[in-house]
Amino acid sequence: MRRATLYSIAAVLAVAALFFFMTTARAKVQCRVCIEFRGRTNCASALGPTEQAAREGAQSTACGPMASGMDEQIGCSRTPPTAVQCEKRQ
């Protein structure tokens, strides 16, 4: 393999590792939220620095496949979850 190819691969791996570290370093809480919206149910998990942030992220992710358009997305995000499970990460 050529040196330029090896350097390119190393640079891509370094950027991926940095991205992974930056997104998970502050994540201290993981939440799983289940939402029932317009007769459909979906669950999703998210990480966050606080429980509130993790819950909001999980709810937004759970609403994604069920809501089409901004109005439904807002309505789904305001719907109380049917189940919430949060735990602190080590």
C-alpha positions in Angstrom: 0.0 0.0 0.0 1.1 3.5 -0.7 2.0 5.9 2.1 -0.6 8.4 1.1 -3.3 5.7 1.4 -2.1 4.7 4.9 -2.1 8.3 6.0 -5.6 8.8 4.7 -6.9 5.7 6.5 -5.2 6.8 9.7 -6.7 10.3 9.5 -10.2 8.9 8.9 -9.8 6.6 11.9 -8.6 9.4 14.1 -11.5 11.7 13.1 -14.0 8.8 13.8 -12.4 8.1 17.2 -12.5 11.8 18.1 -16.1 12.1 17.0 -17.1 9.0 19.1 -15.2 10.4 22.2 -16.7 13.9 21.9 -20.3 12.6 21.6 -20.1 10.1 24.5 -17.7 11.8 26.9 -20.4 14.1 28.4 -23.1 11.4 28.3 -23.8 10.6 31.9 -27.4 9.4 31.6 -29.1 6.9 29.3 -32.8 6.9 28.9 -35.2 4.6 27.0 -38.6 6.2 26.2 -41.7 4.6 24.6 -44.3 6.8 23.0 -47.8 6.0 21.8 -49.0 8.5 19.1 -51.9 8.2 16.8 -52.3 4.5 17.4 -48.7 3.7 16.9 -46.0 2.9 19.5 -42.3 3.3 19.2 -39.4 3.2 21.7 -35.9 4.7 21.5 -32.9 5.3 23.6 -30.6 8.3 23.9 -27.6 9.5 25.9 -27.3 12.9 27.5 -25.4 14.9 30.1 -28.6 15.2 32.2 -31.7 13.0 32.6 -33.8 15.7 31.0 -31.6 16.0 27.9 -31.5 12.2 27.6 -35.3 11.9 27.9 -35.9 14.7 25.3 -33.5 13.1 22.9 -35.1 9.6 23.3 -38.6 11.1 22.9 -37.6 13.0 19.8 -36.0 9.9 18.3 -39.0 7.7 19.1 -41.3 10.3 17.5 -39.3 10.5 14.3 -40.8 7.5 12.4 -44.3 8.1 13.7 -44.7 11.8 12.9 -44.8 13.3 9.5 -44.4 17.0 9.2 -43.7 19.7 11.8 -47.2 19.8 13.3 -47.2 16.0 14.1 -43.6 16.2 15.3 -44.5 18.9 17.8 -47.7 17.0 18.9 -45.7 13.8 19.4 -43.0 15.6 21.4 -45.7 17.0 23.7 -47.3 13.5 24.2 -46.5 12.0 27.7 -44.4 8.9 27.3 -46.0 5.5 28.1 -42.7 4.3 29.6 -39.5 5.9 30.7 -36.4 4.1 32.0 -33.3 6.1 32.8 -30.0 5.0 34.3 -26.7 6.7 35.1 -23.7 5.6 33.2 -20.4 4.8 34.9 
